[in-house]
């Protein structure tokens, strides 16, 4: 029998999650002087790239905890390069300790993008991929696969998962956000962050009120 088109029933948009997806959108205007409360920031970062369970398996990356987002071949390329820019300082998010590690004091918000609004928002999250960590993957069969092209694909996959988690969290918690490919000058950012090696700027995400 010849197959035909299937008419689907309308989606049932009920419950917080479905309503958050219905209302999800990007914002490019932010309040200039409103900080995100520390507890809300902690929740946001956990949703974005936090650890949600221990890795008790025999997987190659058994020194790392599993995260709230999938990772391409368990490569975790942002484990040590997930940066939070505020108007006071730059930090690295340490998911193991649930701590913001101070990288540099000062307001470098304008370095995270070309648009004016990046200076106004509460924080800018910058994802810089560590290609070297993928090329040294503990699983030999995977390590051979990570040429530059695959590293870029993997980095974009993971960044997409992270960005969407942030979008949903923001919609549920009265925050605004926008993800940006125009994420600043890679060379300048790497210099500010003290990164020297096979690191690559993937994207930035602005969050605020």
VOGU-3710 file (C-alpha; in Angstrom, 3 decimals, decimal comma):
1> xxxxxxxxxx> 0,000/0,000/0,000  1,301/3,431/-0,923  2,226/5,533/2,087  0,467/8,853/2,603  1,097/12,018/4,559  0,221/11,745/8,248  -1,690/14,604/9,825  -0,400/15,064/13,372  -2,582/16,247/16,245  -1,776/19,785/17,481
11> xxxxxxxxxx> 0,989/19,855/20,119  -0,269/20,122/23,670  1,564/23,137/25,065  1,028/22,763/28,788  3,360/22,608/31,760  6,361/24,826/32,440  8,736/23,145/30,004  6,434/23,274/26,976  5,404/26,851/27,765  9,066/27,863/28,110
21> xxxxxxxxxx> 9,782/26,516/24,635  6,751/28,350/23,258  7,996/31,649/24,722  11,711/31,103/24,086  13,362/33,896/22,117  16,545/35,923/21,828  16,912/39,356/23,416  19,283/42,173/22,538  18,344/44,769/25,145  19,441/44,392/28,758
31> xxxxxxxxxx> 19,272/46,415/31,962  22,665/48,016/32,548  23,005/47,893/36,318  21,259/44,703/37,424  23,382/41,801/38,616  22,256/38,185/38,655  21,931/36,974/42,282  24,630/34,458/43,197  22,167/31,621/43,747  20,528/32,222/40,372
41> xxxxxxxxxx> 23,961/32,347/38,716  24,912/29,080/40,406  21,727/27,458/39,139  22,289/28,861/35,650  25,842/27,539/35,391  24,843/24,129/36,712  22,094/23,931/34,092  24,573/25,022/31,414  27,555/22,785/32,202  27,215/21,343/35,674
51> xxxxxxxxxx> 27,737/17,790/36,867  24,531/15,842/37,392  25,885/12,407/38,341  29,167/10,641/38,986  30,868/8,563/36,340  31,106/5,164/38,019  31,533/3,262/34,771  34,662/2,057/33,045  34,354/4,787/30,427  37,657/6,380/29,349
61> xxxxxxxxxx> 36,800/9,707/30,926  36,088/8,176/34,332  37,837/11,047/36,090  35,011/13,364/34,999  31,415/13,509/36,122  28,598/13,338/33,632  27,009/16,658/32,806  23,611/18,240/32,313  24,372/18,276/28,576  25,592/15,571/26,187
71> xxxxxxxxxx> 29,200/15,678/25,024  30,524/14,504/21,672  32,294/11,189/22,385  32,594/12,260/26,039  35,268/14,749/25,000  34,267/17,561/27,422  36,229/20,207/25,539  34,960/23,052/27,766  35,833/21,467/31,105  38,573/24,025/31,782
81> xxxxxxxxxx> 37,611/26,734/29,291  34,064/27,761/30,237  34,419/31,448/31,063  32,123/33,936/32,779  32,681/37,649/32,104  31,133/40,095/34,586  31,546/43,849/35,010  34,029/43,180/37,835  36,139/40,255/36,635  36,561/37,201/34,440
91> xxxxxxxxxx> 36,064/33,758/35,973  36,338/30,138/34,909  33,483/27,873/35,959  34,773/24,876/37,915  31,918/22,370/37,812  33,638/19,938/40,190  33,948/22,485/42,993  30,904/24,524/41,932  33,142/27,556/42,091  34,052/30,575/39,983
101> xxxxxxxxxx> 37,833/30,646/39,626  39,166/34,185/39,241  41,089/34,647/36,004  41,449/38,419/35,794  40,012/41,406/37,647  38,419/44,216/35,665  35,573/44,816/33,242  36,286/43,101/29,916  32,657/42,678/28,851  33,241/44,691/25,665
111> xxxxxxxxxx> 35,835/42,149/24,531  33,214/39,398/24,212  31,446/40,783/21,147  30,954/43,629/18,728  27,386/44,546/19,704  26,790/47,377/22,181  24,481/45,314/24,385  27,247/42,947/25,493  28,514/45,737/27,793  25,079/46,246/29,382
121> xxxxxxxxxx> 24,136/42,677/30,327  24,847/40,977/33,636  27,238/38,335/32,285  28,715/37,031/29,062  29,468/33,328/28,896  32,340/32,532/26,533  33,009/29,007/25,254  36,533/28,386/24,050  37,147/24,852/22,867  40,256/22,931/23,876
131> xxxxxxxxxx> 41,162/20,954/20,749  44,176/19,477/22,507  41,974/17,711/25,059  40,077/16,005/22,230  43,228/15,060/20,339  44,483/13,382/23,535  41,221/11,548/24,198  41,930/8,558/26,483  40,126/6,181/24,100  42,623/5,381/21,333
141> xxxxxxxxxx> 39,957/4,554/18,745  38,410/7,993/19,287  41,683/9,862/19,562  42,501/8,990/15,965  39,268/10,625/14,761  39,886/14,087/16,175  41,387/16,092/13,361  40,658/19,835/13,286  37,441/19,385/11,313  36,031/16,848/13,776
151> xxxxxxxxxx> 37,129/18,987/16,717  35,183/21,911/15,285  32,062/19,786/14,750  32,306/18,386/18,266  32,767/21,843/19,756  29,725/23,197/17,916  27,582/20,227/18,982  28,426/20,694/22,649  28,067/24,471/22,518  24,605/24,059/20,985
161> xxxxxxxxxx> 23,473/21,785/23,813  24,792/24,241/26,400  23,221/27,270/24,740  19,785/25,678/24,565  19,881/24,720/28,252  20,663/28,360/29,038  17,781/29,561/26,860  15,271/27,342/28,639  16,589/28,267/32,096  16,395/31,966/31,286
171> xxxxxxxxxx> 12,844/31,711/30,006  11,787/29,880/33,182  13,543/32,312/35,518  12,791/35,764/34,165  16,148/36,260/32,460  16,984/37,327/28,928  19,626/35,761/26,716  21,042/35,679/23,208  23,686/33,384/21,753  26,263/34,994/19,479
181> xxxxxxxxxx> 28,650/33,763/16,828  30,087/37,282/16,871  31,865/36,524/20,115  34,805/38,901/20,067  38,359/38,796/18,792  39,710/35,285/19,337  43,356/36,345/19,549  42,603/39,152/22,008  40,401/36,947/24,181  42,981/34,171/24,342
191> xxxxxxxxxx> 45,601/36,711/25,390  43,353/38,135/28,128  42,549/34,619/29,363  46,171/33,469/29,265  45,494/30,691/26,751  48,393/29,624/24,567  47,820/26,536/22,482  45,185/24,743/20,454  42,229/26,768/21,758  39,416/28,058/19,565
201> xxxxxxxxx> 36,635/30,550/20,259  33,288/28,943/19,411  30,569/31,281/20,677  29,421/33,582/23,444  26,078/33,883/25,197  24,826/37,063/26,835  22,572/36,785/29,895  20,855/39,475/31,929  17,564/41,195/32,743
//
